[in-house]
Amino acid sequence: MSAGHTPVMAEEAIAALSPRDGGVYVDATFGAGGYTRAILGTAAAAVYGFDRDPTAIARARDWAQAYADRLTLIDRPFAEMEEGLAQCGVTAVDGVIFDLGVSSMQLDEAERGFSFRRDGPLRMRMDQAKPDASDVVNKGEAADLATIFKAYGEERHAGRIARAIVAERRNAPINTTGRLAEIIASVSPVSPQSRIHPATRVFQALRIFVNDELGQLVRALLAAERLLRPAGRLVVVTFHSLEDRIVKRFLQNRAGLEAGPSRHAPVAAQEAPTFRLLFDKARAASEAEIAENPRARSAKLRAAVRLDAPARSSAVAFAPKPLSLSKALSEWR
């Protein structure tokens, strides 16, 4: 693999996962296979690699043959890991590892439409299906677009950008990443000191929305809780605050570490913890790794050990509130 495709915090993540001989592990975000190779090289274990991007699966076919007896590639989103494993006869695992967000390979391919650094079709779908970012940008109402940009991109100028998009698409459809980035930049005041392109947050928001990334994450965390055996490990590397907030709240909730309710609130039944945190706080990448790979600057590593209490079903404590969107966009989900 090239240096650009080296997984962030690989050494720390594999140490937290602690693969053992005879164990069964899930690489929920297979990508270029960095974590999978590390697991296979650390222990005589079996790995099930999930990726919703068929291109990632196809690229790994050749080198994966060397591990044919221990590696199974599954072309499905990680939210469906239970179903994918069940088809392989697997009902319990010893570890699940996530490396969230868009992969460097996807960013590097202009035809995938994830980045404005290289002009390409406005797509952003990890699974190459529909609806894609072009559908959202060209069909969404201004209020819907503003809601998406603010909720998933934390964009301060969401309303102004949404109105500019609607005005520009009346002249011609917005079908390329370069054109969308131009429109956003034309109405976004930027500080001369800022190192972030004004389109960054909007592109992030569109990618998260069209791929239902936060909903997928919530469902995957619940699935991992059900699949992990006692003493199994859950390891998650995140790259932005929305993902990390969900993971942090999930682990705090499942470890029984949330702040107590008001003394005036009714007393609820206390559920037994299902996880024990490996670290009190999220781990960050080393200065040396950040110097070599700037993408590591925003990475956060969280990990926990599965306890023997039964898995819970509720996601209320950590799942984000659903967006208030028009019926048309809501039905795309």
C-alpha positions as CSV (number, residue, x, y, z in Angstrom):
1,M,0.0,0.0,0.0
2,S,1.2,3.5,-0.6
3,A,1.8,5.9,2.3
4,G,-1.4,7.7,1.5
5,H,-3.4,4.6,2.2
6,T,-1.8,3.6,5.5
7,P,-4.5,3.5,8.1
8,V,-4.3,6.2,10.8
9,M,-3.2,5.1,14.3
10,A,-2.8,1.5,13.0
11,E,-0.4,0.4,15.8
12,E,-2.5,1.8,18.6
13,A,-5.8,0.5,17.1
14,I,-4.4,-3.1,16.7
15,A,-3.0,-3.0,20.2
16,A,-6.4,-2.0,21.5
17,L,-8.1,-4.8,19.5
18,S,-5.5,-7.3,20.8
19,P,-6.0,-10.1,18.2
20,R,-5.4,-13.6,19.5
21,D,-4.8,-16.9,17.8
22,G,-8.1,-18.6,16.9
23,G,-10.1,-15.4,17.3
24,V,-12.7,-14.1,14.9
25,Y,-12.6,-10.4,14.0
26,V,-14.5,-7.9,11.9
27,D,-12.8,-5.1,9.9
28,A,-16.0,-3.1,9.5
29,T,-14.4,-0.5,7.1
30,F,-12.1,-2.7,5.0
31,G,-11.0,0.0,2.5
32,A,-7.4,-0.7,1.4
33,G,-7.2,-3.5,3.9
34,G,-4.7,-1.9,6.2
35,Y,-6.2,-3.0,9.5
36,T,-7.1,-6.4,8.1
37,R,-3.5,-7.1,7.1
38,A,-2.3,-6.0,10.5
39,I,-4.7,-8.4,12.3
40,L,-3.8,-11.3,10.0
41,G,-0.1,-10.6,10.6
42,T,-0.5,-10.3,14.4
43,A,-2.4,-13.5,15.1
44,A,-3.6,-16.7,13.5
45,A,-7.1,-15.3,13.4
46,A,-10.0,-15.1,11.0
47,V,-11.1,-11.8,9.6
48,Y,-14.3,-10.7,7.9
49,G,-13.8,-7.5,6.0
50,F,-16.9,-5.4,5.2
51,D,-17.1,-2.6,2.7
52,R,-20.1,-1.1,0.9
53,D,-17.8,0.1,-1.9
54,P,-17.5,-2.8,-4.5
55,T,-14.3,-1.1,-5.9
56,A,-12.5,-1.7,-2.5
57,I,-13.5,-5.3,-2.5
58,A,-12.5,-5.9,-6.1
59,R,-9.1,-4.3,-5.5
60,A,-8.3,-6.7,-2.7
61,R,-9.1,-9.9,-4.5
62,D,-5.6,-10.7,-5.6
63,W,-3.7,-10.2,-2.4
64,A,-6.5,-11.6,-0.3
65,Q,-5.9,-15.0,-2.0
66,A,-2.9,-15.4,0.2
67,Y,-5.2,-15.5,3.2
68,A,-8.1,-17.4,1.6
69,D,-8.4,-19.7,4.6
70,R,-8.6,-16.8,7.1
71,L,-10.1,-13.8,5.2
72,T,-13.6,-13.4,3.9
73,L,-14.6,-10.2,2.1
74,I,-18.2,-9.1,2.3
75,D,-19.6,-6.5,-0.1
76,R,-22.1,-4.9,2.4
77,P,-22.3,-1.8,4.6
78,F,-21.1,-2.3,8.1
79,A,-24.6,-1.7,9.5
80,E,-25.5,-5.1,8.0
81,M,-22.6,-7.0,9.6
82,E,-25.0,-9.3,11.5
83,E,-26.7,-10.4,8.3
84,G,-23.4,-10.7,6.4
85,L,-21.8,-12.8,9.1
86,A,-24.9,-15.0,9.5
87,Q,-24.6,-15.9,5.8
88,C,-21.1,-17.1,6.7
89,G,-22.4,-19.1,9.7
90,V,-20.9,-16.7,12.2
91,T,-23.0,-15.5,15.2
92,A,-20.3,-14.2,17.6
93,V,-16.9,-12.5,17.2
94,D,-13.9,-11.5,19.4
95,G,-13.4,-8.0,18.0
96,V,-14.8,-5.3,15.7
97,I,-12.7,-2.4,14.4
98,F,-13.9,0.7,12.6
99,D,-12.0,3.4,10.7
100,L,-14.8,5.9,9.9
101,G,-15.2,8.4,7.2
102,V,-14.2,8.6,3.5
103,S,-11.1,6.7,2.5
104,S,-8.1,8.3,0.9
105,M,-8.6,6.1,-2.2
106,Q,-12.1,7.6,-2.7
107,L,-10.9,11.1,-2.2
108,D,-8.1,10.5,-4.8
109,E,-10.6,9.4,-7.5
110,A,-12.1,12.4,-9.2
111,E,-14.9,10.3,-10.8
112,R,-16.2,9.4,-7.4
113,G,-17.1,13.1,-6.7
114,F,-16.0,13.2,-3.0
115,S,-13.5,16.0,-3.3
116,F,-13.4,19.5,-4.9
117,R,-9.6,19.3,-5.2
118,R,-10.1,17.5,-8.5
119,D,-13.1,18.3,-10.6
120,G,-15.4,15.4,-11.3
121,P,-19.1,14.4,-11.3
122,L,-21.0,15.3,-8.2
123,R,-21.7,11.8,-6.8
124,M,-20.2,11.0,-3.3
125,R,-21.9,7.6,-3.0
126,M,-19.7,5.0,-1.4
127,D,-21.8,2.2,-2.9
128,Q,-22.2,4.0,-6.3
129,A,-26.0,3.9,-6.0
130,K,-28.7,6.5,-6.0
131,P,-29.7,9.1,-4.8
132,D,-26.3,10.9,-5.0
133,A,-25.1,14.3,-4.1
134,S,-26.2,15.7,-7.5
135,D,-29.8,14.6,-6.8
136,V,-29.7,16.3,-3.4
137,V,-28.2,19.6,-4.7
138,N,-30.4,19.8,-7.8
139,K,-33.7,18.7,-6.3
140,G,-33.6,19.7,-2.6
141,E,-35.5,22.7,-1.4
142,A,-33.4,25.5,0.1
143,A,-34.7,24.8,3.6
144,D,-33.7,21.1,3.3
145,L,-30.2,21.9,2.0
146,A,-29.6,24.5,4.8
147,T,-30.7,21.9,7.3
148,I,-28.3,19.3,5.9
149,F,-25.4,21.7,5.7
150,K,-25.9,23.0,9.3
151,A,-26.6,19.6,10.9
152,Y,-24.0,17.5,9.1
153,G,-21.4,20.1,8.2
154,E,-21.8,22.5,11.1
155,E,-21.7,25.2,8.4
156,R,-22.5,28.7,9.8
157,H,-23.5,30.1,6.4
158,A,-25.8,27.2,5.6
159,G,-28.8,29.3,4.6
160,R,-26.8,31.7,2.4
161,I,-25.1,28.8,0.6
162,A,-28.4,26.9,0.1
163,R,-30.1,29.9,-1.4
164,A,-27.2,30.4,-3.8
165,I,-27.3,26.8,-4.9
166,V,-31.0,27.1,-5.7
167,A,-30.5,30.3,-7.6
168,E,-27.6,28.9,-9.7
169,R,-29.3,25.7,-10.6
170,R,-32.1,27.6,-12.2
171,N,-29.6,28.5,-14.9
172,A,-28.1,25.1,-15.3
173,P,-27.9,21.9,-13.3
174,I,-25.0,21.7,-10.8
175,N,-23.3,18.4,-11.8
176,T,-19.6,18.7,-11.0
177,T,-17.7,19.1,-7.8
178,G,-15.8,22.1,-9.1
179,R,-19.0,24.0,-10.0
180,L,-20.5,23.4,-6.6
181,A,-17.3,24.5,-4.8
182,E,-17.3,27.7,-6.9
183,I,-20.8,28.5,-5.9
184,I,-20.1,27.9,-2.2
185,A,-16.9,30.0,-2.3
186,S,-18.7,32.9,-4.0
187,V,-21.0,33.4,-1.1
188,S,-18.8,32.3,1.9
189,P,-16.8,34.9,3.7
190,V,-13.4,33.4,4.5
191,S,-10.8,34.6,6.9
192,P,-7.4,35.1,5.3
193,Q,-5.9,33.0,8.1
194,S,-8.2,30.1,7.4
195,R,-6.6,26.9,6.0
196,I,-10.0,25.3,5.3
197,H,-11.6,25.7,1.9
198,P,-15.1,27.2,2.2
199,A,-16.7,24.2,0.5
200,T,-15.2,21.7,3.0
201,R,-18.1,21.6,5.4
202,V,-20.8,21.4,2.8
203,F,-19.1,18.6,1.0
204,Q,-18.8,16.7,4.3
205,A,-22.5,17.3,5.0
206,L,-23.6,16.0,1.5
207,R,-21.4,12.9,1.8
208,I,-22.8,12.1,5.3
209,F,-26.4,12.6,4.1
210,V,-26.3,10.6,0.9
211,N,-24.5,7.7,2.5
212,D,-26.6,7.9,5.8
213,E,-23.3,7.7,7.6
214,L,-24.5,8.5,11.1
215,G,-27.5,6.2,10.8
216,Q,-25.2,3.5,9.6
217,L,-22.9,4.1,12.5
218,V,-25.7,3.8,15.1
219,R,-26.9,0.6,13.7
220,A,-23.4,-0.8,13.4
221,L,-22.6,-0.1,17.1
222,L,-25.7,-1.9,18.2
223,A,-24.8,-4.8,16.0
224,A,-21.3,-4.9,17.4
225,E,-22.7,-5.0,20.9
226,R,-24.9,-8.0,20.0
227,L,-22.1,-9.8,18.2
228,L,-19.2,-9.4,20.6
229,R,-18.4,-12.2,23.0
230,P,-17.5,-11.4,26.6
231,A,-14.0,-10.0,26.7
232,G,-14.3,-9.1,23.0
233,R,-13.0,-5.7,21.9
234,L,-14.6,-2.8,20.1
235,V,-12.2,-0.3,18.5
236,V,-13.3,2.9,16.7
237,V,-11.2,5.6,15.0
238,T,-13.1,8.7,14.1
239,F,-12.2,11.9,12.1
240,H,-14.9,14.4,12.9
241,S,-16.9,15.5,15.9
242,L,-20.3,14.2,14.7
243,E,-19.0,10.6,14.5
244,D,-17.0,10.9,17.7
245,R,-19.9,12.3,19.6
246,I,-22.0,9.2,18.7
247,V,-19.2,6.7,19.6
248,K,-18.4,8.6,22.9
249,R,-22.0,8.7,24.0
250,F,-22.6,5.0,23.1
251,L,-19.6,3.8,25.1
252,Q,-20.4,6.1,28.0
253,N,-24.0,4.9,28.0
254,R,-23.1,1.2,27.7
255,A,-20.4,1.6,30.4
256,G,-22.8,3.2,32.8
257,L,-20.7,6.4,33.0
258,E,-23.3,9.0,32.0
259,A,-24.2,11.8,34.3
260,G,-27.0,10.9,36.7
261,P,-30.5,12.2,36.2
262,S,-32.0,15.1,38.1
263,R,-33.0,14.3,41.6
264,H,-36.5,15.4,40.7
265,A,-36.8,12.9,37.8
266,P,-38.4,9.5,38.3
267,V,-36.0,6.7,39.1
268,A,-35.4,4.4,36.1
269,A,-34.3,0.8,36.2
270,Q,-30.5,0.6,36.1
271,E,-29.3,-1.6,33.3
272,A,-26.1,-3.6,33.7
273,P,-23.1,-2.2,31.8
274,T,-22.3,-4.0,28.6
275,F,-18.8,-2.5,28.1
276,R,-15.8,-1.4,30.1
277,L,-13.8,1.5,28.6
278,L,-10.1,0.8,27.8
279,F,-9.2,4.5,28.0
280,D,-10.7,7.3,30.1
281,K,-10.4,9.7,27.2
282,A,-10.0,9.3,23.4
283,R,-6.4,8.7,22.3
284,A,-4.9,11.0,19.7
285,A,-2.2,10.3,17.1
286,S,1.4,11.0,17.9
287,E,3.1,14.1,16.8
288,A,5.4,12.0,14.6
289,E,2.4,10.4,12.8
290,I,0.8,13.8,12.3
291,A,4.0,15.1,10.8
292,E,4.0,12.2,8.4
293,N,0.3,12.1,7.7
294,P,-1.6,15.4,8.4
295,R,-4.9,13.5,8.1
296,A,-4.1,12.0,11.5
297,R,-4.4,15.3,13.2
298,S,-8.2,15.0,13.7
299,A,-8.2,11.2,14.5
300,K,-9.6,10.0,17.8
301,L,-9.3,6.4,19.0
302,R,-11.8,4.9,21.4
303,A,-12.0,1.3,22.6
304,A,-13.9,-0.9,25.0
305,V,-14.1,-4.4,26.3
306,R,-17.4,-6.3,26.1
307,L,-18.8,-7.5,29.4
308,D,-21.2,-10.4,29.9
309,A,-24.4,-8.4,30.4
310,P,-27.0,-8.9,27.6
311,A,-27.0,-6.4,24.7
312,R,-29.4,-3.5,25.0
313,S,-31.8,-2.5,22.2
314,S,-32.2,1.2,22.8
315,A,-30.2,3.8,20.8
316,V,-32.1,6.8,22.3
317,A,-29.2,7.9,24.6
318,F,-26.6,8.3,21.8
319,A,-28.4,8.4,18.4
320,P,-28.7,11.9,16.8
321,K,-32.1,13.3,16.3
322,P,-33.6,12.8,12.8
323,L,-33.5,15.9,10.6
324,S,-36.7,17.7,9.8
325,L,-36.7,17.5,6.0
326,S,-39.3,17.5,3.3
327,K,-41.1,14.3,2.5
328,A,-39.2,13.9,-0.8
329,L,-35.8,13.9,0.9
330,S,-36.9,11.9,3.9
331,E,-38.2,9.1,1.6
332,W,-34.7,8.7,0.1
333,R,-33.7,7.1,3.4
